[in-house]
Amino acid sequence: MFWGLLLVLGILLLIYGFARKRLSPVYANDKSKIKVLEIRHLMPKKSLCLVEVSGREYLLGLGSDNITLLSGSKTTGDTKHSDKGDETHAL
């Protein structure tokens, strides 16, 4: 009885791990032009999101009712940002 319960729990954990990996927006399709590279939750209903669109990276500030472009770069390998650091753009 005890071993059967452990077996069922193990199977459920495996299914949960595979589903979480497949359904997460961070693991995007390689052919997709829009990829969510990373999401960092700062506070409830406030997050930072790093997104790649057609080879360009954008840092977005996400709130409960708005999305703000914090910075963007020309290419994914480029460390220079094309936008000024103190300037924000509302989308």
PDB file with one MODEL, atoms N, CA, C and O in Angstrom:
MODEL        1
ATOM      1  N   MET A   1       0.819  -1.198   0.000  1.00  0.00           N
ATOM      2  CA  MET A   1       0.000   0.000   0.000  1.00  0.00           C
ATOM      3  C   MET A   1       0.866   1.267   0.000  1.00  0.00           C
ATOM      4  O   MET A   1       0.623   2.192  -0.775  1.00  0.00           O
ATOM      5  N   PHE A   2       1.877   1.297   0.876  1.00  0.00           N
ATOM      6  CA  PHE A   2       2.764   2.441   0.989  1.00  0.00           C
ATOM      7  C   PHE A   2       3.570   2.637  -0.283  1.00  0.00           C
ATOM      8  O   PHE A   2       3.755   3.768  -0.731  1.00  0.00           O
ATOM      9  N   TRP A   3       4.056   1.539  -0.874  1.00  0.00           N
ATOM     10  CA  TRP A   3       4.852   1.638  -2.100  1.00  0.00           C
ATOM     11  C   TRP A   3       4.010   2.099  -3.280  1.00  0.00           C
ATOM     12  O   TRP A   3       4.504   2.817  -4.149  1.00  0.00           O
ATOM     13  N   GLY A   4       2.778   1.705  -3.319  1.00  0.00           N
ATOM     14  CA  GLY A   4       1.874   2.146  -4.375  1.00  0.00           C
ATOM     15  C   GLY A   4       1.630   3.653  -4.317  1.00  0.00           C
ATOM     16  O   GLY A   4       1.577   4.332  -5.343  1.00  0.00           O
ATOM     17  N   LEU A   5       1.481   4.163  -3.075  1.00  0.00           N
ATOM     18  CA  LEU A   5       1.291   5.596  -2.890  1.00  0.00           C
ATOM     19  C   LEU A   5       2.530   6.369  -3.336  1.00  0.00           C
ATOM     20  O   LEU A   5       2.406   7.409  -3.983  1.00  0.00           O
ATOM     21  N   LEU A   6       3.724   5.874  -2.998  1.00  0.00           N
ATOM     22  CA  LEU A   6       4.962   6.515  -3.432  1.00  0.00           C
ATOM     23  C   LEU A   6       5.102   6.491  -4.954  1.00  0.00           C
ATOM     24  O   LEU A   6       5.563   7.462  -5.554  1.00  0.00           O
ATOM     25  N   LEU A   7       4.706   5.388  -5.571  1.00  0.00           N
ATOM     26  CA  LEU A   7       4.768   5.274  -7.026  1.00  0.00           C
ATOM     27  C   LEU A   7       3.847   6.292  -7.697  1.00  0.00           C
ATOM     28  O   LEU A   7       4.241   6.953  -8.658  1.00  0.00           O
ATOM     29  N   VAL A   8       2.625   6.416  -7.192  1.00  0.00           N
ATOM     30  CA  VAL A   8       1.678   7.380  -7.753  1.00  0.00           C
ATOM     31  C   VAL A   8       2.186   8.811  -7.562  1.00  0.00           C
ATOM     32  O   VAL A   8       2.076   9.620  -8.483  1.00  0.00           O
ATOM     33  N   LEU A   9       2.731   9.140  -6.407  1.00  0.00           N
ATOM     34  CA  LEU A   9       3.278  10.470  -6.159  1.00  0.00           C
ATOM     35  C   LEU A   9       4.463  10.764  -7.079  1.00  0.00           C
ATOM     36  O   LEU A   9       4.597  11.879  -7.582  1.00  0.00           O
ATOM     37  N   GLY A  10       5.312   9.776  -7.296  1.00  0.00           N
ATOM     38  CA  GLY A  10       6.444   9.948  -8.205  1.00  0.00           C
ATOM     39  C   GLY A  10       5.996  10.218  -9.624  1.00  0.00           C
ATOM     40  O   GLY A  10       6.556  11.081 -10.299  1.00  0.00           O
ATOM     41  N   ILE A  11       4.999   9.494 -10.082  1.00  0.00           N
ATOM     42  CA  ILE A  11       4.471   9.703 -11.433  1.00  0.00           C
ATOM     43  C   ILE A  11       3.854  11.090 -11.556  1.00  0.00           C
ATOM     44  O   ILE A  11       4.040  11.764 -12.570  1.00  0.00           O
ATOM     45  N   LEU A  12       3.123  11.522 -10.533  1.00  0.00           N
ATOM     46  CA  LEU A  12       2.529  12.855 -10.552  1.00  0.00           C
ATOM     47  C   LEU A  12       3.602  13.949 -10.595  1.00  0.00           C
ATOM     48  O   LEU A  12       3.436  14.948 -11.295  1.00  0.00           O
ATOM     49  N   LEU A  13       4.687  13.770  -9.860  1.00  0.00           N
ATOM     50  CA  LEU A  13       5.776  14.744  -9.884  1.00  0.00           C
ATOM     51  C   LEU A  13       6.445  14.805 -11.257  1.00  0.00           C
ATOM     52  O   LEU A  13       6.797  15.888 -11.724  1.00  0.00           O
ATOM     53  N   LEU A  14       6.621  13.666 -11.897  1.00  0.00           N
ATOM     54  CA  LEU A  14       7.188  13.650 -13.243  1.00  0.00           C
ATOM     55  C   LEU A  14       6.284  14.363 -14.246  1.00  0.00           C
ATOM     56  O   LEU A  14       6.760  15.139 -15.074  1.00  0.00           O
ATOM     57  N   ILE A  15       4.991  14.100 -14.170  1.00  0.00           N
ATOM     58  CA  ILE A  15       4.040  14.762 -15.065  1.00  0.00           C
ATOM     59  C   ILE A  15       4.036  16.262 -14.822  1.00  0.00           C
ATOM     60  O   ILE A  15       3.988  17.042 -15.773  1.00  0.00           O
ATOM     61  N   TYR A  16       4.087  16.674 -13.567  1.00  0.00           N
ATOM     62  CA  TYR A  16       4.118  18.097 -13.230  1.00  0.00           C
ATOM     63  C   TYR A  16       5.380  18.767 -13.786  1.00  0.00           C
ATOM     64  O   TYR A  16       5.309  19.872 -14.325  1.00  0.00           O
ATOM     65  N   GLY A  17       6.522  18.110 -13.657  1.00  0.00           N
ATOM     66  CA  GLY A  17       7.772  18.672 -14.171  1.00  0.00           C
ATOM     67  C   GLY A  17       7.764  18.831 -15.670  1.00  0.00           C
ATOM     68  O   GLY A  17       8.190  19.867 -16.180  1.00  0.00           O
ATOM     69  N   PHE A  18       7.290  17.828 -16.395  1.00  0.00           N
ATOM     70  CA  PHE A  18       7.216  17.921 -17.859  1.00  0.00           C
ATOM     71  C   PHE A  18       6.212  18.975 -18.296  1.00  0.00           C
ATOM     72  O   PHE A  18       6.482  19.725 -19.234  1.00  0.00           O
ATOM     73  N   ALA A  19       5.063  19.049 -17.642  1.00  0.00           N
ATOM     74  CA  ALA A  19       4.040  20.028 -18.011  1.00  0.00           C
ATOM     75  C   ALA A  19       4.532  21.447 -17.733  1.00  0.00           C
ATOM     76  O   ALA A  19       4.297  22.353 -18.533  1.00  0.00           O
ATOM     77  N   ARG A  20       5.202  21.641 -16.621  1.00  0.00           N
ATOM     78  CA  ARG A  20       5.699  22.971 -16.283  1.00  0.00           C
ATOM     79  C   ARG A  20       6.755  23.428 -17.296  1.00  0.00           C
ATOM     80  O   ARG A  20       6.775  24.593 -17.691  1.00  0.00           O
ATOM     81  N   LYS A  21       7.615  22.522 -17.706  1.00  0.00           N
ATOM     82  CA  LYS A  21       8.658  22.863 -18.674  1.00  0.00           C
ATOM     83  C   LYS A  21       8.053  23.167 -20.044  1.00  0.00           C
ATOM     84  O   LYS A  21       8.492  24.103 -20.712  1.00  0.00           O
ATOM     85  N   ARG A  22       7.072  22.410 -20.465  1.00  0.00           N
ATOM     86  CA  ARG A  22       6.468  22.579 -21.788  1.00  0.00           C
ATOM     87  C   ARG A  22       5.532  23.781 -21.857  1.00  0.00           C
ATOM     88  O   ARG A  22       5.446  24.427 -22.901  1.00  0.00           O
ATOM     89  N   LEU A  23       4.833  24.094 -20.778  1.00  0.00           N
ATOM     90  CA  LEU A  23       3.827  25.157 -20.801  1.00  0.00           C
ATOM     91  C   LEU A  23       4.380  26.508 -20.362  1.00  0.00           C
ATOM     92  O   LEU A  23       3.662  27.507 -20.413  1.00  0.00           O
ATOM     93  N   SER A  24       5.617  26.561 -19.941  1.00  0.00           N
ATOM     94  CA  SER A  24       6.219  27.811 -19.496  1.00  0.00           C
ATOM     95  C   SER A  24       6.498  28.712 -20.687  1.00  0.00           C
ATOM     96  O   SER A  24       6.976  28.232 -21.715  1.00  0.00           O
ATOM     97  N   PRO A  25       6.206  30.042 -20.575  1.00  0.00           N
ATOM     98  CA  PRO A  25       6.479  30.937 -21.706  1.00  0.00           C
ATOM     99  C   PRO A  25       7.970  31.163 -21.937  1.00  0.00           C
ATOM    100  O   PRO A  25       8.354  31.650 -23.000  1.00  0.00           O
ATOM    101  N   VAL A  26       8.816  30.822 -20.971  1.00  0.00           N
ATOM    102  CA  VAL A  26      10.258  31.010 -21.129  1.00  0.00           C
ATOM    103  C   VAL A  26      10.816  30.015 -22.143  1.00  0.00           C
ATOM    104  O   VAL A  26      11.763  30.337 -22.860  1.00  0.00           O
ATOM    105  N   TYR A  27      10.246  28.813 -22.213  1.00  0.00           N
ATOM    106  CA  TYR A  27      10.706  27.807 -23.164  1.00  0.00           C
ATOM    107  C   TYR A  27       9.898  27.953 -24.449  1.00  0.00           C
ATOM    108  O   TYR A  27       8.942  27.211 -24.673  1.00  0.00           O
ATOM    109  N   ALA A  28      10.277  28.899 -25.281  1.00  0.00           N
ATOM    110  CA  ALA A  28       9.545  29.185 -26.520  1.00  0.00           C
ATOM    111  C   ALA A  28      10.036  28.285 -27.642  1.00  0.00           C
ATOM    112  O   ALA A  28      11.098  27.670 -27.552  1.00  0.00           O
ATOM    113  N   ASN A  29       9.252  28.224 -28.680  1.00  0.00           N
ATOM    114  CA  ASN A  29       9.598  27.488 -29.884  1.00  0.00           C
ATOM    115  C   ASN A  29      10.786  28.177 -30.563  1.00  0.00           C
ATOM    116  O   ASN A  29      10.837  29.406 -30.616  1.00  0.00           O
ATOM    117  N   ASP A  30      11.733  27.405 -31.079  1.00  0.00           N
ATOM    118  CA  ASP A  30      12.918  27.978 -31.729  1.00  0.00           C
ATOM    119  C   ASP A  30      12.565  28.750 -33.000  1.00  0.00           C
ATOM    120  O   ASP A  30      13.301  29.660 -33.381  1.00  0.00           O
ATOM    121  N   LYS A  31      11.472  28.415 -33.656  1.00  0.00           N
ATOM    122  CA  LYS A  31      11.079  29.078 -34.888  1.00  0.00           C
ATOM    123  C   LYS A  31      10.300  30.360 -34.624  1.00  0.00           C
ATOM    124  O   LYS A  31      10.067  31.138 -35.549  1.00  0.00           O
ATOM    125  N   SER A  32       9.899  30.589 -33.398  1.00  0.00           N
ATOM    126  CA  SER A  32       9.122  31.770 -33.059  1.00  0.00           C
ATOM    127  C   SER A  32       9.979  33.028 -33.121  1.00  0.00           C
ATOM    128  O   SER A  32      11.140  33.007 -32.711  1.00  0.00           O
ATOM    129  N   LYS A  33       9.420  34.123 -33.628  1.00  0.00           N
ATOM    130  CA  LYS A  33      10.155  35.387 -33.707  1.00  0.00           C
ATOM    131  C   LYS A  33      10.120  36.134 -32.390  1.00  0.00           C
ATOM    132  O   LYS A  33      10.954  37.009 -32.157  1.00  0.00           O
ATOM    133  N   ILE A  34       9.175  35.810 -31.526  1.00  0.00           N
ATOM    134  CA  ILE A  34       9.066  36.455 -30.215  1.00  0.00           C
ATOM    135  C   ILE A  34       9.370  35.408 -29.152  1.00  0.00           C
ATOM    136  O   ILE A  34       8.717  34.367 -29.084  1.00  0.00           O
ATOM    137  N   LYS A  35      10.374  35.699 -28.321  1.00  0.00           N
ATOM    138  CA  LYS A  35      10.764  34.771 -27.254  1.00  0.00           C
ATOM    139  C   LYS A  35      10.838  35.529 -25.939  1.00  0.00           C
ATOM    140  O   LYS A  35      11.410  36.616 -25.873  1.00  0.00           O
ATOM    141  N   VAL A  36      10.259  34.954 -24.893  1.00  0.00           N
ATOM    142  CA  VAL A  36      10.400  35.501 -23.545  1.00  0.00           C
ATOM    143  C   VAL A  36      11.627  34.831 -22.948  1.00  0.00           C
ATOM    144  O   VAL A  36      11.609  33.634 -22.662  1.00  0.00           O
ATOM    145  N   LEU A  37      12.704  35.611 -22.758  1.00  0.00           N
ATOM    146  CA  LEU A  37      13.964  35.052 -22.289  1.00  0.00           C
ATOM    147  C   LEU A  37      13.978  34.865 -20.777  1.00  0.00           C
ATOM    148  O   LEU A  37      14.488  33.864 -20.274  1.00  0.00           O
ATOM    149  N   GLU A  38      13.418  35.825 -20.058  1.00  0.00           N
ATOM    150  CA  GLU A  38      13.432  35.732 -18.601  1.00  0.00           C
ATOM    151  C   GLU A  38      12.369  36.649 -18.014  1.00  0.00           C
ATOM    152  O   GLU A  38      12.081  37.715 -18.557  1.00  0.00           O
ATOM    153  N   ILE A  39      11.791  36.218 -16.897  1.00  0.00           N
ATOM    154  CA  ILE A  39      10.827  37.024 -16.153  1.00  0.00           C
ATOM    155  C   ILE A  39      11.280  37.053 -14.701  1.00  0.00           C
ATOM    156  O   ILE A  39      11.542  36.005 -14.111  1.00  0.00           O
ATOM    157  N   ARG A  40      11.372  38.242 -14.125  1.00  0.00           N
ATOM    158  CA  ARG A  40      11.720  38.407 -12.705  1.00  0.00           C
ATOM    159  C   ARG A  40      10.576  39.127 -12.009  1.00  0.00           C
ATOM    160  O   ARG A  40      10.213  40.240 -12.389  1.00  0.00           O
ATOM    161  N   HIS A  41      10.013  38.497 -10.999  1.00  0.00           N
ATOM    162  CA  HIS A  41       8.946  39.111 -10.226  1.00  0.00           C
ATOM    163  C   HIS A  41       9.575  39.958  -9.131  1.00  0.00           C
ATOM    164  O   HIS A  41      10.360  39.451  -8.328  1.00  0.00           O
ATOM    165  N   LEU A  42       9.239  41.239  -9.091  1.00  0.00           N
ATOM    166  CA  LEU A  42       9.797  42.156  -8.116  1.00  0.00           C
ATOM    167  C   LEU A  42       8.896  42.276  -6.889  1.00  0.00           C
ATOM    168  O   LEU A  42       9.365  42.186  -5.755  1.00  0.00           O
ATOM    169  N   MET A  43       7.617  42.476  -7.121  1.00  0.00           N
ATOM    170  CA  MET A  43       6.599  42.609  -6.083  1.00  0.00           C
ATOM    171  C   MET A  43       5.331  41.969  -6.626  1.00  0.00           C
ATOM    172  O   MET A  43       5.282  41.596  -7.798  1.00  0.00           O
ATOM    173  N   PRO A  44       4.326  41.839  -5.808  1.00  0.00           N
ATOM    174  CA  PRO A  44       3.055  41.365  -6.384  1.00  0.00           C
ATOM    175  C   PRO A  44       2.577  42.317  -7.475  1.00  0.00           C
ATOM    176  O   PRO A  44       2.509  43.528  -7.265  1.00  0.00           O
ATOM    177  N   LYS A  45       2.256  41.780  -8.604  1.00  0.00           N
ATOM    178  CA  LYS A  45       1.760  42.512  -9.774  1.00  0.00           C
ATOM    179  C   LYS A  45       2.801  43.437 -10.416  1.00  0.00           C
ATOM    180  O   LYS A  45       2.429  44.321 -11.187  1.00  0.00           O
ATOM    181  N   LYS A  46       4.087  43.257 -10.120  1.00  0.00           N
ATOM    182  CA  LYS A  46       5.158  44.048 -10.755  1.00  0.00           C
ATOM    183  C   LYS A  46       6.297  43.103 -11.128  1.00  0.00           C
ATOM    184  O   LYS A  46       6.785  42.344 -10.290  1.00  0.00           O
ATOM    185  N   SER A  47       6.721  43.156 -12.401  1.00  0.00           N
ATOM    186  CA  SER A  47       7.744  42.247 -12.895  1.00  0.00           C
ATOM    187  C   SER A  47       8.612  42.935 -13.943  1.00  0.00           C
ATOM    188  O   SER A  47       8.227  43.945 -14.533  1.00  0.00           O
ATOM    189  N   LEU A  48       9.787  42.363 -14.157  1.00  0.00           N
ATOM    190  CA  LEU A  48      10.651  42.721 -15.275  1.00  0.00           C
ATOM    191  C   LEU A  48      10.643  41.546 -16.240  1.00  0.00           C
ATOM    192  O   LEU A  48      10.673  40.389 -15.822  1.00  0.00           O
ATOM    193  N   CYS A  49      10.604  41.847 -17.525  1.00  0.00           N
ATOM    194  CA  CYS A  49      10.539  40.800 -18.536  1.00  0.00           C
ATOM    195  C   CYS A  49      11.547  41.113 -19.636  1.00  0.00           C
ATOM    196  O   CYS A  49      11.526  42.204 -20.207  1.00  0.00           O
ATOM    197  N   LEU A  50      12.423  40.167 -19.933  1.00  0.00           N
ATOM    198  CA  LEU A  50      13.383  40.301 -21.022  1.00  0.00           C
ATOM    199  C   LEU A  50      12.842  39.513 -22.213  1.00  0.00           C
ATOM    200  O   LEU A  50      12.648  38.300 -22.134  1.00  0.00           O
ATOM    201  N   VAL A  51      12.601  40.228 -23.325  1.00  0.00           N
ATOM    202  CA  VAL A  51      11.967  39.646 -24.504  1.00  0.00           C
ATOM    203  C   VAL A  51      12.870  39.841 -25.705  1.00  0.00           C
ATOM    204  O   VAL A  51      13.493  40.893 -25.853  1.00  0.00           O
ATOM    205  N   GLU A  52      12.946  38.833 -26.564  1.00  0.00           N
ATOM    206  CA  GLU A  52      13.678  38.943 -27.826  1.00  0.00           C
ATOM    207  C   GLU A  52      12.674  38.918 -28.967  1.00  0.00           C
ATOM    208  O   GLU A  52      11.861  38.000 -29.069  1.00  0.00           O
ATOM    209  N   VAL A  53      12.736  39.945 -29.834  1.00  0.00           N
ATOM    210  CA  VAL A  53      11.852  40.036 -30.995  1.00  0.00           C
ATOM    211  C   VAL A  53      12.726  40.230 -32.222  1.00  0.00           C
ATOM    212  O   VAL A  53      13.374  41.267 -32.368  1.00  0.00           O
ATOM    213  N   SER A  54      12.749  39.252 -33.095  1.00  0.00           N
ATOM    214  CA  SER A  54      13.519  39.307 -34.350  1.00  0.00           C
ATOM    215  C   SER A  54      14.976  39.702 -34.123  1.00  0.00           C
ATOM    216  O   SER A  54      15.508  40.538 -34.853  1.00  0.00           O
ATOM    217  N   GLY A  55      15.620  39.119 -33.133  1.00  0.00           N
ATOM    218  CA  GLY A  55      17.031  39.360 -32.868  1.00  0.00           C
ATOM    219  C   GLY A  55      17.317  40.573 -32.002  1.00  0.00           C
ATOM    220  O   GLY A  55      18.481  40.834 -31.699  1.00  0.00           O
ATOM    221  N   ARG A  56      16.312  41.319 -31.593  1.00  0.00           N
ATOM    222  CA  ARG A  56      16.499  42.484 -30.723  1.00  0.00           C
ATOM    223  C   ARG A  56      15.955  42.158 -29.335  1.00  0.00           C
ATOM    224  O   ARG A  56      14.908  41.525 -29.199  1.00  0.00           O
ATOM    225  N   GLU A  57      16.675  42.596 -28.314  1.00  0.00           N
ATOM    226  CA  GLU A  57      16.249  42.357 -26.939  1.00  0.00           C
ATOM    227  C   GLU A  57      15.604  43.611 -26.371  1.00  0.00           C
ATOM    228  O   GLU A  57      16.070  44.725 -26.607  1.00  0.00           O
ATOM    229  N   TYR A  58      14.531  43.418 -25.622  1.00  0.00           N
ATOM    230  CA  TYR A  58      13.817  44.510 -24.981  1.00  0.00           C
ATOM    231  C   TYR A  58      13.583  44.155 -23.523  1.00  0.00           C
ATOM    232  O   TYR A  58      13.183  43.036 -23.203  1.00  0.00           O
ATOM    233  N   LEU A  59      13.835  45.119 -22.639  1.00  0.00           N
ATOM    234  CA  LEU A  59      13.536  44.965 -21.225  1.00  0.00           C
ATOM    235  C   LEU A  59      12.237  45.702 -20.953  1.00  0.00           C
ATOM    236  O   LEU A  59      12.149  46.913 -21.156  1.00  0.00           O
ATOM    237  N   LEU A  60      11.220  44.966 -20.490  1.00  0.00           N
ATOM    238  CA  LEU A  60       9.902  45.530 -20.257  1.00  0.00           C
ATOM    239  C   LEU A  60       9.598  45.549 -18.769  1.00  0.00           C
ATOM    240  O   LEU A  60       9.928  44.609 -18.047  1.00  0.00           O
ATOM    241  N   GLY A  61       8.978  46.607 -18.323  1.00  0.00           N
ATOM    242  CA  GLY A  61       8.455  46.675 -16.972  1.00  0.00           C
ATOM    243  C   GLY A  61       6.974  46.356 -17.021  1.00  0.00           C
ATOM    244  O   GLY A  61       6.217  47.029 -17.720  1.00  0.00           O
ATOM    245  N   LEU A  62       6.552  45.335 -16.285  1.00  0.00           N
ATOM    246  CA  LEU A  62       5.160  44.902 -16.306  1.00  0.00           C
ATOM    247  C   LEU A  62       4.489  45.278 -14.995  1.00  0.00           C
ATOM    248  O   LEU A  62       4.988  44.939 -13.923  1.00  0.00           O
ATOM    249  N   GLY A  63       3.374  45.970 -15.070  1.00  0.00           N
ATOM    250  CA  GLY A  63       2.572  46.308 -13.909  1.00  0.00           C
ATOM    251  C   GLY A  63       1.210  45.669 -14.037  1.00  0.00           C
ATOM    252  O   GLY A  63       0.948  44.938 -14.992  1.00  0.00           O
ATOM    253  N   SER A  64       0.347  45.939 -13.087  1.00  0.00           N
ATOM    254  CA  SER A  64      -0.981  45.331 -13.121  1.00  0.00           C
ATOM    255  C   SER A  64      -1.824  45.886 -14.268  1.00  0.00           C
ATOM    256  O   SER A  64      -2.720  45.197 -14.756  1.00  0.00           O
ATOM    257  N   ASP A  65      -1.553  47.119 -14.706  1.00  0.00           N
ATOM    258  CA  ASP A  65      -2.368  47.716 -15.756  1.00  0.00           C
ATOM    259  C   ASP A  65      -1.561  48.368 -16.890  1.00  0.00           C
ATOM    260  O   ASP A  65      -2.137  49.057 -17.732  1.00  0.00           O
ATOM    261  N   ASN A  66      -0.227  48.157 -16.923  1.00  0.00           N
ATOM    262  CA  ASN A  66       0.561  48.764 -17.995  1.00  0.00           C
ATOM    263  C   ASN A  66       1.827  47.961 -18.284  1.00  0.00           C
ATOM    264  O   ASN A  66       2.263  47.128 -17.489  1.00  0.00           O
ATOM    265  N   ILE A  67       2.398  48.247 -19.459  1.00  0.00           N
ATOM    266  CA  ILE A  67       3.679  47.674 -19.880  1.00  0.00           C
ATOM    267  C   ILE A  67       4.549  48.838 -20.322  1.00  0.00           C
ATOM    268  O   ILE A  67       4.124  49.655 -21.139  1.00  0.00           O
ATOM    269  N   THR A  68       5.780  48.922 -19.783  1.00  0.00           N
ATOM    270  CA  THR A  68       6.675  50.029 -20.103  1.00  0.00           C
ATOM    271  C   THR A  68       7.970  49.484 -20.687  1.00  0.00           C
ATOM    272  O   THR A  68       8.574  48.573 -20.120  1.00  0.00           O
ATOM    273  N   LEU A  69       8.397  50.034 -21.812  1.00  0.00           N
ATOM    274  CA  LEU A  69       9.676  49.676 -22.411  1.00  0.00           C
ATOM    275  C   LEU A  69      10.776  50.396 -21.642  1.00  0.00           C
ATOM    276  O   LEU A  69      10.839  51.625 -21.657  1.00  0.00           O
ATOM    277  N   LEU A  70      11.645  49.642 -20.971  1.00  0.00           N
ATOM    278  CA  LEU A  70      12.719  50.239 -20.185  1.00  0.00           C
ATOM    279  C   LEU A  70      13.975  50.429 -21.020  1.00  0.00           C
ATOM    280  O   LEU A  70      14.627  51.468 -20.913  1.00  0.00           O
ATOM    281  N   SER A  71      14.334  49.447 -21.855  1.00  0.00           N
ATOM    282  CA  SER A  71      15.479  49.584 -22.747  1.00  0.00           C
ATOM    283  C   SER A  71      15.394  48.532 -23.838  1.00  0.00           C
ATOM    284  O   SER A  71      14.663  47.548 -23.725  1.00  0.00           O
ATOM    285  N   GLY A  72      16.159  48.764 -24.899  1.00  0.00           N
ATOM    286  CA  GLY A  72      16.210  47.823 -26.001  1.00  0.00           C
ATOM    287  C   GLY A  72      17.597  47.824 -26.601  1.00  0.00           C
ATOM    288  O   GLY A  72      18.305  48.827 -26.515  1.00  0.00           O
ATOM    289  N   SER A  73      18.004  46.712 -27.213  1.00  0.00           N
ATOM    290  CA  SER A  73      19.313  46.631 -27.855  1.00  0.00           C
ATOM    291  C   SER A  73      19.127  46.219 -29.302  1.00  0.00           C
ATOM    292  O   SER A  73      18.089  45.678 -29.682  1.00  0.00           O
ATOM    293  N   LYS A  74      20.158  46.484 -30.109  1.00  0.00           N
ATOM    294  CA  LYS A  74      20.073  46.195 -31.542  1.00  0.00           C
ATOM    295  C   LYS A  74      20.111  44.700 -31.837  1.00  0.00           C
ATOM    296  O   LYS A  74      19.311  44.213 -32.635  1.00  0.00           O
ATOM    297  N   THR A  75      21.030  43.960 -31.204  1.00  0.00           N
ATOM    298  CA  THR A  75      21.138  42.531 -31.431  1.00  0.00           C
ATOM    299  C   THR A  75      21.267  41.826 -30.101  1.00  0.00           C
ATOM    300  O   THR A  75      21.540  42.461 -29.082  1.00  0.00           O
ATOM    301  N   THR A  76      21.073  40.508 -30.100  1.00  0.00           N
ATOM    302  CA  THR A  76      21.138  39.756 -28.854  1.00  0.00           C
ATOM    303  C   THR A  76      22.548  39.687 -28.295  1.00  0.00           C
ATOM    304  O   THR A  76      22.716  39.607 -27.078  1.00  0.00           O
ATOM    305  N   GLY A  77      23.561  39.716 -29.139  1.00  0.00           N
ATOM    306  CA  GLY A  77      24.935  39.655 -28.670  1.00  0.00           C
ATOM    307  C   GLY A  77      25.521  41.013 -28.343  1.00  0.00           C
ATOM    308  O   GLY A  77      26.606  41.089 -27.766  1.00  0.00           O
ATOM    309  N   ASP A  78      24.838  42.079 -28.695  1.00  0.00           N
ATOM    310  CA  ASP A  78      25.331  43.440 -28.497  1.00  0.00           C
ATOM    311  C   ASP A  78      25.058  43.895 -27.074  1.00  0.00           C
ATOM    312  O   ASP A  78      23.949  43.714 -26.570  1.00  0.00           O
ATOM    313  N   THR A  79      26.056  44.485 -26.416  1.00  0.00           N
ATOM    314  CA  THR A  79      25.873  44.949 -25.050  1.00  0.00           C
ATOM    315  C   THR A  79      25.495  46.413 -24.987  1.00  0.00           C
ATOM    316  O   THR A  79      25.115  46.900 -23.922  1.00  0.00           O
ATOM    317  N   LYS A  80      25.589  47.141 -26.114  1.00  0.00           N
ATOM    318  CA  LYS A  80      25.210  48.547 -26.145  1.00  0.00           C
ATOM    319  C   LYS A  80      23.707  48.647 -26.352  1.00  0.00           C
ATOM    320  O   LYS A  80      23.141  47.942 -27.187  1.00  0.00           O
ATOM    321  N   HIS A  81      23.067  49.520 -25.593  1.00  0.00           N
ATOM    322  CA  HIS A  81      21.631  49.699 -25.709  1.00  0.00           C
ATOM    323  C   HIS A  81      21.339  50.859 -26.647  1.00  0.00           C
ATOM    324  O   HIS A  81      22.038  51.872 -26.631  1.00  0.00           O
ATOM    325  N   SER A  82      20.313  50.709 -27.455  1.00  0.00           N
ATOM    326  CA  SER A  82      19.971  51.747 -28.411  1.00  0.00           C
ATOM    327  C   SER A  82      19.147  52.857 -27.777  1.00  0.00           C
ATOM    328  O   SER A  82      19.142  53.979 -28.284  1.00  0.00           O
ATOM    329  N   ASP A  83      18.449  52.573 -26.680  1.00  0.00           N
ATOM    330  CA  ASP A  83      17.661  53.594 -25.990  1.00  0.00           C
ATOM    331  C   ASP A  83      18.457  54.160 -24.855  1.00  0.00           C
ATOM    332  O   ASP A  83      19.334  53.488 -24.312  1.00  0.00           O
ATOM    333  N   LYS A  84      18.170  55.390 -24.483  1.00  0.00           N
ATOM    334  CA  LYS A  84      18.821  56.002 -23.334  1.00  0.00           C
ATOM    335  C   LYS A  84      18.290  55.364 -22.069  1.00  0.00           C
ATOM    336  O   LYS A  84      17.106  55.035 -21.989  1.00  0.00           O
ATOM    337  N   GLY A  85      19.150  55.184 -21.080  1.00  0.00           N
ATOM    338  CA  GLY A  85      18.784  54.491 -19.863  1.00  0.00           C
ATOM    339  C   GLY A  85      17.757  55.199 -19.027  1.00  0.00           C
ATOM    340  O   GLY A  85      16.987  54.538 -18.330  1.00  0.00           O
ATOM    341  N   ASP A  86      17.705  56.549 -19.062  1.00  0.00           N
ATOM    342  CA  ASP A  86      16.773  57.283 -18.221  1.00  0.00           C
ATOM    343  C   ASP A  86      15.448  57.562 -18.924  1.00  0.00           C
ATOM    344  O   ASP A  86      14.579  58.218 -18.350  1.00  0.00           O
ATOM    345  N   GLU A  87      15.279  57.088 -20.128  1.00  0.00           N
ATOM    346  CA  GLU A  87      14.075  57.359 -20.904  1.00  0.00           C
ATOM    347  C   GLU A  87      13.212  56.111 -20.934  1.00  0.00           C
ATOM    348  O   GLU A  87      13.726  55.019 -21.178  1.00  0.00           O
ATOM    349  N   THR A  88      11.921  56.243 -20.694  1.00  0.00           N
ATOM    350  CA  THR A  88      11.008  55.110 -20.770  1.00  0.00           C
ATOM    351  C   THR A  88       9.928  55.420 -21.778  1.00  0.00           C
ATOM    352  O   THR A  88       9.605  56.584 -22.016  1.00  0.00           O
ATOM    353  N   HIS A  89       9.370  54.382 -22.371  1.00  0.00           N
ATOM    354  CA  HIS A  89       8.327  54.522 -23.374  1.00  0.00           C
ATOM    355  C   HIS A  89       7.167  53.643 -22.964  1.00  0.00           C
ATOM    356  O   HIS A  89       7.357  52.467 -22.655  1.00  0.00           O
ATOM    357  N   ALA A  90       5.980  54.194 -22.957  1.00  0.00           N
ATOM    358  CA  ALA A  90       4.792  53.397 -22.661  1.00  0.00           C
ATOM    359  C   ALA A  90       4.312  52.750 -23.948  1.00  0.00           C
ATOM    360  O   ALA A  90       4.296  53.386 -25.002  1.00  0.00           O
ATOM    361  N   LEU A  91       3.920  51.486 -23.863  1.00  0.00           N
ATOM    362  CA  LEU A  91       3.409  50.766 -25.028  1.00  0.00           C
ATOM    363  C   LEU A  91       1.908  50.797 -25.047  1.00  0.00           C
ATOM    364  O   LEU A  91       1.290  50.242 -25.956  1.00  0.00           O
TER     365      LEU A  91
ENDMDL
END
